[in-house]
Amino acid sequence: MSSRRHFLTGSAAAAVGLAALPQALQPAQAAAAGTAAGAAAGAEGPPNLVVILADDLGYGDLGAYGQKLITTPRIDQLAAEGLRFTDAYSAAAVCAPSRAALLTGLHTGHAAVRANPSSGGQGSLGAGDTTFAEVLRARGYRTGLFGKWGFGPEAGDQPSHPSARGFEEFYGYIDHSHAHQYYPAYLWNGNAKETVPTGTFAPDAIAARALGFIDAHAAGPAPFLLFLTPNLPHAPSEIPDASAYASQSWTQANKSHAAQISLLDAQVGAVVDRLKARGVAERTVVLVASDNGPHEEGGVNPDLFDANGPLRGYKRNLYEGGVRVPLVAWSPGRIAPGTTSARPTPLYDLLPTLADLAGGAPAPSDIDGLSAAPVLNGAPALAPLHNHLYWYRDEQGVTSRANTQDGGRAKQVAEAIRKDRWKAVRFAPARDRTVADSKWEFELYDLAVDLGEKNDVAAKNPSVVSSLTALLRSSWADTYVRRPWGLTAVADAVASTLTTTVANGTTRPWPDVRVTLPLPSGWTATATTPTTALSLGPGESLTTTWRLTPPPTVPAPVLLVPQATTSSSLGFTAPTRYTPLPAPPTQDSYLSDLPWVSAANGWGPVEIDRSNGKQAAGDGTPIAFGGVTYAKGLGVHAPSEIVYHLGGRGNRFTALVGIDDFSKKQSASGATRATVRGDGRVLATTGVLTGASGPTALDVDVRGVRLLHLVVEDANANSAFDHTSWAVARVTVV
C-alpha cells in the first residue's frame, strides 16, 4: 500500500518520527527578508508558533476592530501590543473550504475542499495535500491541533485525518457537523474516539489540552506549533455561563453569543498567560484570526453587534463582510506595538508565512500563498503582494440576511476577485460555473471609495470587468495536479518489494540525498536501484526499489519506515504497512481453509463455505449445484478475483465452478466465465457458465505456481444474478 509522507530533521526528529511534506520557497521579492528571517532563526532558534482560529467571528466582533457591545480585552491588548491587519481575508465564506485553504496554502480555485458538506458530500484532504503542520515538522517542530478540523471522513488512520496531515497531537472534532455539538458524547484523541463525561463543555476541554501542550513542549528542545481551533462562536449559542451579559435586554441567543466571543477572548488570554508563565512569550509568534464572516444562525442577530463593521455581507457572502476577517499578530520583541498593515493578506498566506518564520522550513512550490513574514519582521516593503485574490462559493445552506445581500442568489455559484482597489462579485445562473461569461451577473466595486460595496460600477468600467473576468477564469482548475514532493513508499507483497521515491517539489536543490530502510529483527532488504543522489534539483526524484525477505514467521502487517535525508538538514520518513504473503500450504487443503493474498468481489465480500447471497454479506445459502450440496468452497459474484499464495508447492488444483442453485432460483439471466491463472499465465478457462449449463469440473496442474488467481467475469453484459461458486476448491501439494 502507499504511504503517507513524513519528515525527519536530525536525531531528535528521528526519535519521535516527525512527519513531513512538500516545500515552497519564498518569492524573489521576499528573498532578502526571508534570508534575514532564516539567519535570525538559526542564531536564536526558530520561534514557537501559535495560530488561533475562531469559528464565524466577524470583522467587527472584536474591540480592536470597532466592537462596542461585546468585551474582548485580551485580543484587544494583543492588537495594541502587536500588529493588526486591516485587509486580511478568509479564503472562503464558509468553514470547510476556508480551513482547507488556510492549511494548504491554496485558494478555492485550486484547493482539495471547495465547498461545505451541505453542498454535496463531506470534503477531505488527500495524501498530497501538504499542510503547514507537515512543513514545520520538516524543521523539527512539535505540532498539535486542538479543536475543530472540519474535513471527513470521521475515521482514524486515513489521509484526511489530522494525524496524517502533520499533527502529532490532536484532540477535538474531525467532522464538520460533529463540531456543531458543544456538549458532545465523544471527542477524538488522535486516531481514537474518546468518550467525554456527560455535561462536558467541549471548548473548555479543548482549551485545557492546548495549555497542556504548551506545558509539555515549552522547555524544548524543539520549537512547537500550536493550532487552536475552538468552535466558538459558531451556532448554536450554547455556553455554561452567559451572566456577563445578563443585564442586557437582548434575546438569550444574543446574550449567549456575546458570551461565546468573550470566552474565546479569555481562552486567547489564557494561552498568552501560559506562554509568559513558561518563559517563552518572547520567542513565540501568536496569530489570531477567523475562518469567515459573522453568522446569523440560531436566533443570533449580527446587526445588533455590528458584527461586520463597515462591511457588506455575512457568512456565506463573497462581499467583504463574508470574507474580510480580523487578523492579529503578537510577538514581543519581533512585532512593534500598535502597528497596522493594509496589505491584502488571505489566510492561505499562512503556510509560507509560518515556513519563513521558522527559518525557511520547506513549503510546496505550487501553492498560491505568499509569505507575509516580512510584515511581521518589521520589513513590510519586502513582503510580496498578490496580483489578485480569488474566491469561489457553492453553498446550499441559506440564511436570510446573507440571501438578501446576495439578492436572493444565495444558492447560486458565485466567484469574487480583488485586484488592487477593485472588488468584483459575480453569480452564475445556477450551480454551473462552466456557463458562458455573458450569463453571469457581474458586479464591480471600488473599495478605495466604497468599502461597503454599495455602488456597482461595472457598467462604467467595461475594461476592468473584462480583465477581471479573464482572471476569474484563469484562477480555476477543475483538478489541481500537485507536484510530487517528499518521500513516498509503495509496498508490493506479491513482488516482495518496497519502492521509495524522493521527489523534490521545491524551488531549491536538495544536496546529498540518501535513502535508508531500517528493518525489524530477522528481515533483510537489498536495494536493486541507487539509494543516493549527489543532488536533486527542483522537479527531480530518486526512486529506489528494495527487495524484501521477511523471517519465516512474521506477524502481519508490519510497519516499515524508510527514511531519506539531505545534507541541508532535511529528513523524511514514509511509514508504510507491509503485509507479507501468507505461508504456502504444507499439506493438501481446501482453499476456503487457507488465507488469501487478496480478494475482490462484485457484491459484498467473498463468502467462505457459503454461496454469495442477496445481501452484501452474511446471508449466503449452502453451496449447491443441481440440488447437491457442497460443504466446502467459495461464494463470489462477478467480477471477482481471489489470489492465493502457493509458493511453488502446489501440485493439482481441482474445483467445480458454476452459477449456483441460489442464483439459478432467482433468475435464469446469470452468465459468467471462470479463469484460473498462475503467475499471470492462463492455466484454464471455462465456457459460459449458466444455471442451465451446470458447473464445470476443473483439474489443473499448478506445479511451480507461486500465485494462484481464481477469476470470475460477467459473460453477457448483465452482472445481475452472477452469483458463482467454486465448490470443493482444493489444492494438493507436491
C-alpha positions in Angstrom: 0.0 0.0 0.0 1.1 3.6 -0.5 2.4 5.5 2.5 2.0 8.9 3.9 4.9 11.3 3.5 6.8 12.3 6.6 9.8 14.4 7.6 12.7 13.8 9.9 15.1 16.5 10.9 18.1 15.4 13.0 18.3 12.7 15.6 15.6 14.3 17.8 13.2 14.2 15.0 14.1 10.7 14.1 13.3 9.7 17.7 9.8 11.0 17.5 9.1 10.1 13.9 8.3 13.6 12.7 6.1 13.8 9.6 6.7 15.9 6.6 5.7 17.1 3.2 6.2 19.4 0.2 8.1 22.6 0.2 7.9 26.0 -1.4 10.3 28.8 -1.1 9.5 32.4 -0.9 9.1 34.6 -4.0 12.1 36.6 -5.2 10.7 39.9 -3.9 10.9 38.5 -0.3 14.3 36.8 -0.7 16.1 39.4 1.4 13.6 39.3 4.2 13.4 35.5 4.1 17.2 35.2 4.3 17.2 37.5 7.3 14.5 35.6 9.0 16.3 32.4 8.4 19.5 33.8 9.8 17.7 35.0 12.9 16.0 31.7 13.4 19.3 29.9 13.0 21.0 32.2 15.6 18.3 32.2 18.2 16.4 29.1 17.3 13.1 29.2 15.4 10.2 30.7 17.3 7.3 28.8 18.7 4.2 29.4 16.6 0.6 29.7 17.9 -2.3 30.0 15.5 -5.8 30.5 17.0 -8.6 30.3 14.5 -12.1 31.3 15.6 -15.3 29.9 14.0 -17.6 32.5 12.4 -16.0 35.6 14.2 -16.9 38.7 12.2 -14.6 41.5 11.2 -16.4 43.8 13.7 -16.7 41.4 16.6 -13.5 42.5 18.4 -12.9 45.7 20.2 -9.8 46.2 18.2 -11.9 46.3 15.1 -14.6 48.6 16.5 -16.9 46.3 18.6 -18.8 48.3 21.3 -21.1 45.8 23.0 -19.0 42.6 23.4 -15.9 42.8 25.6 -12.7 41.3 24.2 -9.9 42.8 26.3 -7.3 40.2 25.8 -7.3 40.1 22.0 -7.6 43.9 22.0 -4.5 44.0 24.2 -2.6 41.8 21.7 -3.6 44.2 18.9 -2.3 47.1 20.9 0.9 45.4 21.7 1.3 43.9 18.2 0.1 44.1 14.7 -3.5 44.4 13.3 -4.2 43.6 9.7 -7.0 45.7 8.2 -7.2 43.8 5.0 -6.9 40.1 6.0 -9.2 37.7 4.2 -10.5 34.2 4.8 -10.2 32.0 1.7 -13.9 31.3 1.6 -17.2 32.5 3.1 -17.9 29.2 4.9 -15.9 26.8 7.1 -14.6 23.8 5.3 -13.1 25.4 2.1 -11.7 28.2 4.2 -9.9 25.9 6.6 -8.6 23.7 3.7 -7.1 26.7 2.0 -5.6 28.0 5.2 -3.9 24.7 5.9 -2.6 24.0 2.4 -1.8 27.4 1.0 -4.2 27.0 -1.9 -7.1 29.3 -2.8 -10.6 27.8 -3.5 -9.9 27.6 -7.3 -7.2 25.0 -6.5 -7.8 23.6 -3.0 -9.0 20.0 -2.5 -12.0 21.2 -0.5 -14.0 23.9 -2.2 -17.5 23.7 -0.5 -19.2 22.8 2.8 -20.8 19.4 3.2 -24.2 20.9 2.6 -23.2 21.5 -1.0 -22.8 17.8 -1.6 -20.6 15.4 0.4 -18.0 15.8 3.1 -14.9 17.1 1.5 -11.5 15.8 2.5 -7.8 16.3 2.2 -5.6 13.7 0.3 -2.2 12.3 0.8 -0.7 15.0 -1.5 -2.4 18.0 0.4 0.5 19.3 2.3 -0.4 21.4 5.4 1.7 23.9 7.3 2.0 21.4 10.1 3.8 19.0 7.8 6.1 21.8 6.6 7.0 22.8 10.1 7.7 19.2 11.1 10.4 19.3 8.5 12.2 21.7 10.8 11.7 19.6 13.8 8.6 21.4 15.2 6.4 19.5 17.6 2.8 20.0 16.4 -0.6 19.9 18.0 -4.1 20.7 16.8 -6.8 21.2 19.4 -10.4 21.9 18.3 -12.2 21.7 15.0 -10.6 20.0 12.0 -13.6 20.3 9.5 -13.0 17.6 6.9 -14.2 14.0 6.9 -14.4 11.1 6.8 -14.9 10.8 10.5 -12.4 8.0 11.0 -8.9 7.4 12.2 -5.9 6.3 10.2 -6.9 7.8 6.9 -5.3 10.5 4.7 -7.6 13.3 5.8 -7.1 12.8 9.5 -5.0 15.5 11.3 -2.5 12.8 12.4 -1.9 12.0 8.7 -1.6 15.7 7.8 1.2 16.6 10.1 -0.2 17.0 13.6 1.5 14.8 16.2 -1.2 15.5 18.7 -4.9 16.0 18.0 -7.9 16.5 20.3 -11.3 17.6 19.1 -13.7 17.2 16.2 -12.9 15.7 12.8 -16.2 16.1 11.1 -17.9 19.3 10.2 -21.3 18.5 11.7 -19.9 16.9 14.9 -18.3 20.3 15.6 -21.7 21.8 16.0 -22.1 19.9 19.3 -20.9 21.9 22.3 -21.7 19.1 24.6 -20.6 16.0 22.6 -20.7 12.4 23.7 -17.1 12.0 22.5 -14.2 13.8 21.0 -11.3 12.4 19.0 -8.0 11.9 20.8 -5.5 11.1 17.9 -6.9 8.3 15.8 -9.4 7.1 18.5 -12.8 8.3 19.7 -12.7 9.1 23.4 -15.9 9.3 25.5 -16.1 12.5 27.5 -18.0 12.8 30.8 -21.6 13.8 30.4 -22.0 17.6 30.6 -18.5 18.4 29.3 -18.4 21.7 27.5 -16.1 20.9 24.7 -14.4 24.3 24.3 -13.2 24.1 27.9 -11.8 20.6 27.5 -10.1 21.5 24.2 -8.5 24.7 25.7 -7.2 22.7 28.6 -5.5 20.3 26.2 -3.9 23.2 24.4 -2.5 24.6 27.5 -1.2 21.2 28.4 0.6 21.1 25.0 2.4 24.3 25.9 3.4 22.9 29.2 4.8 19.8 27.6 6.8 21.5 24.9 7.7 25.0 26.2 11.1 23.7 27.6 12.0 22.3 24.2 14.4 21.3 22.9 12.3 21.6 19.7 10.1 24.5 19.0 6.3 23.9 18.8 3.4 24.7 16.6 0.0 25.1 18.5 -3.1 25.3 16.3 -6.0 26.1 18.5 -9.4 26.0 16.7 -12.3 26.3 19.1 -15.8 26.1 17.6 -16.5 29.5 19.2 -18.7 31.4 18.4 -20.4 29.1 15.9 -24.1 28.3 16.4 -25.8 27.1 18.5 -25.3 29.8 21.1 -24.6 27.4 24.0 -22.3 28.2 26.9 -22.3 27.3 30.6 -22.2 30.9 31.7 -23.7 34.0 30.0 -24.0 36.0 33.2 -21.7 38.8 31.9 -24.5 39.9 29.6 -27.5 39.0 31.8 -28.5 42.6 32.3 -28.7 43.3 28.6 -32.2 43.5 27.0 -31.2 41.1 24.3 -32.6 37.7 23.4 -30.9 34.7 25.2 -29.4 33.7 21.9 -27.6 37.0 21.6 -26.5 37.1 25.2 -25.0 33.6 24.8 -23.4 34.5 21.5 -21.7 37.5 23.1 -20.6 35.3 26.0 -19.1 32.8 23.5 -17.0 35.6 21.9 -15.8 36.8 25.4 -14.9 33.2 26.2 -12.9 32.9 23.0 -11.1 36.1 24.1 -10.4 34.6 27.6 -9.0 31.5 26.0 -6.7 33.5 23.9 -5.6 35.3 27.0 -5.0 32.0 28.8 -2.7 30.9 26.1 -0.7 34.1 26.3 -0.6 33.9 30.1 0.7 30.3 29.8 3.4 31.3 27.3 4.5 34.0 29.8 4.4 31.7 32.7 6.6 29.2 30.9 9.0 31.9 29.9 8.6 31.5 26.1 6.4 34.5 25.2 9.4 36.5 23.8 10.2 33.7 21.4 6.7 32.9 20.3 4.6 34.3 17.5 0.8 34.3 18.1 -1.7 34.8 15.3 -5.5 35.2 15.9 -7.9 35.0 13.0 -11.4 33.8 11.9 -12.4 31.4 9.2 -15.2 33.6 7.7 -17.6 36.4 8.5 -20.2 36.5 11.2 -23.1 34.1 11.3 -26.9 34.7 11.8 -27.9 31.3 12.9 -29.8 30.0 15.9 -31.5 33.4 16.5 -28.3 35.5 16.6 -28.6 39.0 15.2 -25.3 40.1 13.9 -26.7 43.6 13.1 -27.2 44.1 16.9 -23.5 43.8 17.4 -22.5 45.4 14.1 -20.5 42.2 13.6 -19.4 43.0 10.1 -18.3 46.5 11.0 -18.4 48.8 7.9 -18.6 45.9 5.5 -21.4 44.5 3.5 -22.4 40.8 4.0 -22.2 38.0 6.4 -21.0 34.4 6.5 -21.8 32.8 3.1 -21.5 36.1 1.2 -18.5 36.9 -1.0 -18.9 40.5 -0.3 -16.3 41.9 2.2 -18.4 41.2 5.3 -18.3 37.5 4.4 -14.6 37.1 3.8 -12.7 40.0 5.4 -11.7 38.9 8.8 -9.7 40.0 11.8 -6.1 39.0 11.9 -3.9 40.0 14.9 -0.2 39.1 15.3 1.7 39.4 18.5 5.3 38.6 19.3 7.2 40.8 21.9 10.5 42.0 20.5 9.7 41.0 17.0 6.5 42.9 16.2 6.4 46.6 17.1 3.4 47.6 19.3 0.5 49.4 17.8 1.3 48.7 14.2 -1.2 48.0 11.4 -0.9 46.6 7.9 -3.2 47.2 4.9 -1.5 44.5 2.9 -4.3 42.4 1.3 -3.5 39.1 3.2 -5.5 36.0 2.5 -5.2 33.3 5.1 -3.8 30.9 2.5 -0.6 33.0 3.1 -0.3 31.3 6.4 1.6 28.3 5.2 4.5 30.2 3.5 4.5 32.8 6.3 5.0 30.2 9.0 7.6 28.4 6.9 9.5 31.7 6.7 9.2 32.5 10.4 10.6 29.0 11.1 13.7 29.9 9.2 13.0 28.6 5.8 11.1 25.5 6.6 10.3 23.7 3.3 6.9 24.5 1.7 5.4 23.3 -1.5 6.4 25.3 -4.6 3.0 25.0 -6.2 0.9 26.9 -3.6 -1.0 30.2 -4.1 0.1 31.8 -0.8 2.8 34.4 -0.4 4.8 34.9 2.7 3.7 37.8 5.0 6.7 37.2 7.3 8.4 40.4 6.3 5.4 42.3 7.6 5.8 40.6 11.0 9.5 41.0 10.9 9.3 44.8 10.5 10.1 45.0 6.8 6.7 45.3 5.2 8.1 46.8 2.0 9.7 43.4 1.3 6.5 41.4 1.6 5.4 40.1 -1.8 1.9 41.2 -3.0 -0.7 39.1 -4.7 -1.6 40.0 -8.2 -5.2 39.3 -7.2 -7.2 37.4 -4.6 -9.8 34.8 -5.7 -12.8 33.2 -4.0 -15.3 30.6 -5.1 -18.6 29.7 -3.5 -21.0 26.8 -4.0 -23.1 26.9 -0.8 -26.6 25.3 -0.4 -27.1 26.4 3.2 -29.2 29.6 3.2 -29.7 32.2 5.8 -32.0 35.2 5.4 -29.6 38.2 5.8 -27.0 36.6 3.6 -29.6 35.7 1.0 -30.9 39.3 1.0 -27.3 40.6 0.4 -27.0 38.2 -2.5 -30.2 39.4 -4.0 -31.9 36.0 -3.5 -29.0 34.2 -5.2 -27.5 32.5 -2.1 -27.7 29.0 -3.7 -26.1 30.1 -7.0 -22.5 29.5 -7.7 -20.6 32.7 -7.1 -17.0 33.9 -7.6 -15.2 37.0 -6.3 -11.9 38.7 -7.0 -10.0 41.6 -5.5 -7.3 43.3 -7.5 -5.8 46.4 -6.1 -8.8 48.8 -5.4 -11.2 46.7 -7.4 -13.5 44.1 -6.0 -15.8 42.0 -8.3 -18.5 39.5 -7.3 -20.3 37.5 -10.0 -23.2 35.0 -9.9 -23.8 32.1 -12.2 -27.4 31.3 -13.3 -27.5 28.2 -11.1 -24.7 25.9 -9.9 -22.8 25.5 -13.2 -19.6 27.6 -13.2 -18.8 26.5 -16.8 -21.6 28.6 -18.3 -20.5 31.4 -20.7 -19.3 34.6 -19.0 -22.2 36.5 -20.6 -24.6 34.5 -18.5 -23.1 35.5 -15.2 -24.3 38.6 -13.3 -21.2 40.7 -12.7 -20.9 43.4 -10.0 -17.9 45.7 -9.6 -17.0 47.9 -6.6 -14.2 50.4 -6.0 -13.1 49.6 -2.4 -11.0 52.8 -2.2 -14.1 54.9 -2.1 -16.8 52.3 -1.4 -15.7 49.9 1.3 -19.3 48.9 1.9 -19.8 47.8 -1.7 -22.9 49.9 -2.2 -22.3 51.2 -5.7 -21.9 48.8 -8.6 -19.7 50.5 -11.2 -19.4 47.6 -13.6 -21.3 49.4 -16.4 -18.9 52.4 -16.1 -15.7 50.2 -16.3 -16.1 47.6 -19.1 -12.3 47.2 -19.5 -11.9 46.4 -15.8 -14.8 43.9 -16.0 -13.2 42.3 -19.0 -9.8 41.9 -17.3 -11.2 40.7 -14.0 -13.4 38.1 -15.9 -10.3 36.7 -17.5 -8.5 36.5 -14.1 -11.6 34.7 -12.6 -11.5 32.1 -15.4 -7.7 31.6 -15.1 -7.9 31.2 -11.3 -9.9 28.0 -11.5 -8.7 24.4 -12.2 -11.2 21.5 -12.2 -8.4 19.4 -10.9 -5.3 21.0 -9.5 -2.5 18.5 -10.0 0.2 18.8 -7.3 3.9 18.4 -8.0 5.4 15.3 -6.5 7.3 16.0 -3.3 8.8 14.3 -0.3 9.3 10.7 0.4 6.6 8.2 -0.6 6.7 4.4 -0.4 4.6 1.7 -2.1 4.7 -1.9 -0.7 4.1 -4.8 -3.1 3.8 -8.1 -1.1 3.3 -10.1 -4.3 6.7 -8.9 -5.7 8.2 -8.8 -2.1 9.3 -5.2 -2.7 9.1 -1.8 -1.3 9.6 1.1 -3.7 10.5 4.5 -2.3 10.6 7.8 -4.2 12.1 11.1 -3.0 10.8 13.9 -5.1 12.0 17.5 -4.9 8.9 19.6 -5.4 10.5 22.8 -4.2 12.4 25.6 -5.9 15.8 24.8 -4.4 18.1 21.8 -4.9 18.4 19.1 -2.2 22.1 18.2 -1.8 23.4 14.7 -0.8 20.1 12.8 -0.7 20.3 9.4 0.9 17.6 6.8 1.4 17.8 4.1 4.1 15.4 1.3 5.2 15.6 0.3 8.8 14.2 -3.2 9.3 12.7 -5.2 12.0 14.7 -8.1 13.5 15.1 -11.0 11.2 14.3 -9.1 8.0 16.7 -8.4 5.1 16.4 -5.9 2.3 18.5 -5.4 -0.9 18.3 -2.2 -2.8 18.2 -3.0 -6.5 18.4 0.6 -7.7 20.5 3.6 -6.3 19.9 4.8 -2.8 21.8 8.1 -3.1 21.9 11.2 -5.3 24.5 13.9 -5.2 21.8 16.4 -5.7 18.1 16.5 -6.6 17.1 19.7 -8.4 13.6 21.1 -8.4 11.4 18.6 -10.1 13.9 15.7 -9.9 13.4 12.5 -8.0 15.2 9.4 -6.8 13.4 6.1 -6.9 14.7 3.1 -5.0 13.4 -0.5 -5.1 14.1 -2.7 -2.1 13.7 -6.5 -2.4 12.4 -7.8 1.0 12.9 -11.1 2.7 10.9 -11.5 5.9 11.7 -14.1 8.5 9.8 -17.4 8.1 7.1 -16.4 10.6 6.2 -12.8 10.9 3.1 -11.0 12.3 1.2 -9.1 9.7 1.1 -6.3 8.9 4.5 -4.9 9.7 5.2 -1.1 9.8 8.3 -0.3 7.7 9.7 3.2 8.0 12.0 4.2 5.1 14.0 7.4 5.7 15.5 10.0 3.4 18.0 12.7 4.5 19.8 15.5 2.9 22.9 17.4 3.9 20.8 20.5 4.2 19.2 19.0 7.3 16.0 17.8 5.8 14.7 14.5 6.7 11.7 12.4 5.6 10.1 9.2 6.6 7.3 7.3 4.9 5.7 4.8 7.4 4.2 2.0 5.3 2.3 -1.1 6.3 3.7 -4.2 4.6 1.7 -7.4 4.8 3.9 -10.4 3.8 2.4 -13.1 1.8 0.7 -15.9 3.8 2.7 -19.0 4.2 2.2 -21.5 1.4 0.2 -24.7 2.2 2.2 -27.6 3.6 -0.5 -30.2 3.0 -3.5 -30.9 0.8 -6.0 -28.2 1.6 -9.3 -26.7 0.7 -8.8 -23.1 -0.4 -11.6 -21.9 1.9 -9.3 -23.1 4.8 -6.3 -21.0 3.6 -5.7 -17.3 3.9 -5.8 -15.4 0.7 -3.4 -12.8 -0.5 -6.3 -10.6 -1.8 -10.0 -10.9 -2.6 -12.0 -8.6 -4.8 -15.7 -9.2 -5.3 -18.6 -7.7 -7.2 -21.1 -8.0 -4.4 -20.0 -7.8 -0.8 -17.1 -10.0 0.4 -16.2 -13.4 -0.8 -18.1 -15.9 1.2 -16.3 -18.9 2.8 -18.1 -22.2 2.5 -21.3 -20.4 1.5 -22.8 -19.0 -1.7 -22.9 -15.3 -2.2 -26.4 -14.2 -1.2 -28.8 -11.3 -1.7 -27.3 -9.1 0.9 -23.8 -7.7 0.9 -22.6 -10.2 3.4 -23.6 -13.0 5.7 -26.8 -14.5 4.2 -25.3 -16.9 1.7 -27.1 -20.3 1.4 -25.1 -23.6 1.3 -23.2 -24.1 -2.0 -25.3 -26.3 -4.2 -25.4 -27.4 -7.9 -28.5 -29.3 -9.1 -29.6 -30.0 -5.6 -26.3 -31.4 -4.5 -24.8 -29.5 -1.5 -21.1 -29.0 -1.0 -19.8 -28.2 2.4 -16.5 -26.5 1.2 -16.0 -23.8 -1.3 -16.0 -20.1 -2.1 -19.1 -18.0 -3.0 -18.4 -15.0 -5.2 -20.2 -12.6 -7.5 -18.8 -11.4 -10.8 -16.5 -9.6 -11.3 -14.3 -11.4 -8.8 -10.7 -12.3 -8.3 -9.2 -14.2 -5.4 -5.4 -14.7 -5.1 -3.7 -17.5 -3.1 0.0 -18.0 -2.3 1.1 -21.5 -3.3 4.8 -20.7 -3.2 5.6 -23.3 -5.9 4.5 -26.1 -3.6 1.2 -27.0 -5.3 0.6 -30.0 -7.5 -3.1 -30.0 -8.6 -6.0 -27.6 -8.3 -9.5 -29.0 -8.5 -12.9 -27.5 -8.2 -16.5 -27.4 -9.5 -17.3 -23.9 -10.7 -20.6 -22.5 -11.9 -23.7 -20.5 -11.4 -25.1 -22.0 -8.2 -28.6 -23.0 -7.3 -29.2 -19.9 -5.3 -28.6 -17.6 -8.3 -30.4 -20.0 -10.6 -33.6 -19.9 -8.5 -33.5 -16.1 -8.6 -33.2 -15.8 -12.3 -32.0 -17.5 -15.4 -30.2 -14.4 -16.6 -26.9 -15.1 -14.8 -23.9 -15.9 -17.1 -20.3 -15.9 -16.1 -16.9 -17.2 -17.3 -14.2 -18.6 -14.9 -10.5 -18.5 -15.4 -7.6 -20.0 -13.4 -4.3 -18.1 -13.7 -0.9 -18.9 -12.3 1.7 -16.1 -12.0 -0.1 -14.2 -14.8 -0.5 -17.2 -17.2 -3.9 -18.6 -18.1 -4.0 -22.2 -16.9 -7.6 -23.0 -17.5 -10.8 -21.3 -18.6 -14.4 -22.4 -18.8 -17.0 -21.7 -21.4 -20.0 -19.6 -20.5 -21.5 -20.7 -17.2 -25.2 -20.5 -16.6 -27.7 -22.1 -14.3 -28.9 -24.3 -17.1 -25.4 -25.4 -18.1 -24.5 -26.6 -14.6 -20.9 -26.4 -13.2 -17.7 -27.1 -14.9 -15.2 -29.5 -13.3 -11.6 -28.3 -13.2 -8.4 -30.3 -12.7 -5.4 -28.0 -13.2 -1.6 -28.6 -13.0 -0.3 -25.9 -10.7 3.3 -27.2 -10.2 5.7 -24.4 -9.8 3.0 -21.8 -9.5 3.7 -19.1 -6.9 0.4 -17.1 -7.0 -2.9 -18.8 -8.0 -5.7 -16.5 -9.3 -9.3 -17.5 -9.4 -11.2 -15.1 -11.7 -14.9 -14.9 -12.5 -16.1 -12.4 -15.1 -19.6 -11.5 -16.4 -20.3 -13.2 -19.7 -23.4 -11.4 -21.0 -23.0 -7.7 -20.2 -25.5 -8.1 -17.4 -24.0 -8.6 -14.0 -27.3 -9.3 -12.2 -27.6 -12.8 -10.7 -24.0 -13.6 -11.5 -23.6 -15.5 -8.2 -20.9 -18.1 -8.8 -19.4 -20.7 -6.5 -16.1 -22.5 -6.5 -17.3 -25.8 -4.9 -14.7 -28.1 -3.2 -11.9 -25.8 -4.4 -8.8 -27.8 -3.3 -5.1 -27.8 -3.9 -2.8 -30.8 -3.4 0.9 -30.3 -2.6 4.0 -31.8 -4.1 
